[in-house]
Structures are given as C-alpha cells and as structure tokens.
Amino acid sequence: MDQSPLRERVSDAVALLAGKRTIRCPDPGCRVSVRYRHVAPDEAKRLTDLATDHTRH
C-alpha cells in the first residue's frame, strides 16, 4: 500500500502521541520504517541504525 507523505506524517504524529517513535529510511522512494516504544537506549540505537542504513534492507 503506497501512502502519501501527508498520510505518513499524520500516522507518525498519532504514533508519537501514543508514545511511539518512528524512524524512516532517508533513501528517496524507500518505504522502510521502524516504529518502537519503551526500548532500552542500545536497542533504540540498533533500530535507528537498521532503519537509516538503506544497504541493510
């Protein structure tokens, strides 16, 4: 399902209000994102690294 950027932003804002963090791949056209809540700092770094490293997905 291809979401529009506005729809993604609204979804991210709703998730943020629920205490979740969303990290998206910075590569244009890549639809990968990771959303997490209540994780240890080391796990948050690992998930962020995974989402932002386009070569890993």
C-alpha positions in Angstrom: 0.0 0.0 0.0 1.5 3.3 -1.1 0.9 6.0 1.4 1.2 9.7 0.6 3.7 11.8 2.6 0.9 13.6 4.4 -0.7 10.4 5.4 2.6 9.1 6.7 3.2 12.3 8.7 -0.3 12.0 10.2 0.3 8.4 11.1 3.7 9.3 12.7 2.1 12.1 14.7 -0.6 9.8 16.0 2.0 7.2 16.9 4.1 9.9 18.7 1.0 10.9 20.8 0.8 7.2 21.8 4.4 7.3 22.9 6.0 5.6 19.9 8.9 6.7 17.8 9.1 6.3 14.1 12.3 6.2 12.1 12.2 6.1 8.3 14.8 5.3 5.7 16.2 8.5 4.2 16.6 6.9 0.7 14.1 8.5 -1.7 11.5 6.0 -2.6 12.3 3.6 0.1 9.2 2.7 2.2 11.0 1.1 5.2 10.2 2.5 8.6 10.7 1.2 12.1 8.4 2.2 15.0 9.2 1.4 18.6 8.2 2.3 22.1 9.7 1.6 25.5 13.0 0.1 24.4 16.4 0.4 26.0 18.8 3.1 24.6 21.0 0.4 23.0 18.0 -1.2 21.3 16.8 2.2 20.1 20.2 2.9 18.5 20.2 -0.6 16.8 16.7 0.0 15.4 17.6 3.5 14.2 20.8 2.2 12.6 18.7 -0.5 10.9 16.1 1.9 9.5 18.5 4.5 8.3 21.0 2.2 6.6 19.4 1.5 3.2 22.0 -1.2 2.4 20.6 -3.4 5.2 17.1 -3.7 3.8 
